[in-house]
Amino acid sequence: MRRCLIVLLAAICVSACFKAGPDYVRPDASVAPAWHASAGNGLVMGAADQQELASWWASLNDPVLSGLMKRAAEGNLDLKKARARIREARARRGLAQTDAFPTLDATGGITRSRSTETAGARSNDTLFAAGFDAAWELDIFGGVRRSVEAADAALDYSREDWRDVLVSLLAETALNYIDVRTYQARIAVAEANLVSQQETWQLTVWRNEAGLSDDLAVQQARYNMENTRAQIPALRSSLESSFNRLAVLLGEQPGRIQNELAKATPVPVIPEKVAAGVPADCVRRRPDIRKAERNLAAQTAKIGVAAADLYPKFKLSGSIGLQSTNAGDFFTAGSGWYSFGPSVSWRIFDAGAVRRNIDIQTALQEQYFLAWQSAVLGALEEAENALTALAEEQKRRKALAAATLAAREASTFARQKYEAGLADFSNVLEAERSVLSFQDQLTQSDGTITANLVRLYKALGGGWTAGSDGEKR
């Protein structure tokens, strides 16, 4: 017994300072100090306020949008599934930790046996038995500890996955809300132009009846008016789709949100100054990059789990119990028995199976490292594109505003000249088409600018705080 204890203490001392396989080193992304996209149009190139980035929708000053974001975070089904995956990962980590502890089994039974007459004197025997069996495999070479490391990293991955779902969810909610407000504004523009074109058509009818215009002008005014009328149903259909998509994002049935948003309000206006941050902040904050890094950490630990099979396994086992053929003697001292001792097993030959498994896990580690690098590049690409799109759309919007103003004035002049008989109706027709086209494009541009800001915040990883990990406390 003394020798067994000495061996046990020595094994524990060795296991405390050795683990098979490579130790994980967090990779470092080498990124540019600043974005390639040019500043201007309210974009501020510099470190972003992390608290503002965490609740970026507040900068749009739209209480309705803020309420929808809260409802989405509470009711979205994909987010609930991500939270359930966290609970699964936590349970798996607990399961991995149990391998580091001994096991204890209780046994008991009554056996009745009867021998044959041909084997000797016939006898009937009854054996009463009960006891405990204990076993403990010592984690000398760190296989269990590496599996716990892998489970810890997998739990971290599930938390980052929840954050990734949250970031995408909040962005999609805002984008669909912007679509709703944009379609409502476009419908209003089309309906206002339809009223104006109806007045123009009526004017051509009166002038035709008075002999001041021909049938061609009447029909031209009519098809222009009907073309505008035909655009409205398509816009209403798209608006209804945006309503329904928004409801599903909130975890609600389609058709339940229309009344809440039936009153049209302007598309939220972006703030005058937008902090674009720096590439390094983007890499540190993006949940998809963070979860790719956690995947790499888990896979690195799995190499150690595989490498531990190269070494011998030490196990302590023992049993203690009572056995008796007489129930009355079962609890006497003479019925007791025990066994205890260490054992060792070492795989001598397996045709290279263990080393092939190590090669597999190492190759997987390389793949996860490349996946992490790909996530970094994809994030930087998305952010650069969002910055450029926001800046360029603001320039486009300025030009469209000027074009819309000019088209309105041209329409007024063309109509005045037509009424005075100084110009052909084709000038009125072209001017009215231009007004509708430029007004519609300007309305869409207002929505696109705000949507591009949302995409920028999503690309920067906005929408979560350091304390939000999907776990209910």
PERA-V322941 format. One record per run of one state. SS is the DSSP state (H for helix, E for strand, - for the rest). FROM is the first residue (numbers start at 1). TO is the last residue. If there is no record, write none. Layout:
BEGIN
SS_FROM_TO, SS_FROM_TO
END
This chain:
BEGIN
-_1_1, H_2_16, -_17_39, E_40_40, -_41_42, E_43_46, -_47_49, H_50_54, -_55_55, H_56_60, -_61_62, H_63_75, -_76_76, H_77_98, -_99_102, E_103_114, -_115_123, E_124_138, -_139_142, H_143_209, -_210_214, H_215_249, -_250_273, E_274_277, -_278_278, H_279_285, -_286_286, H_287_310, -_311_312, E_313_324, -_325_326, H_327_329, -_330_332, H_333_335, E_336_345, -_346_352, H_353_419, -_420_424, H_425_459, -_460_473
END
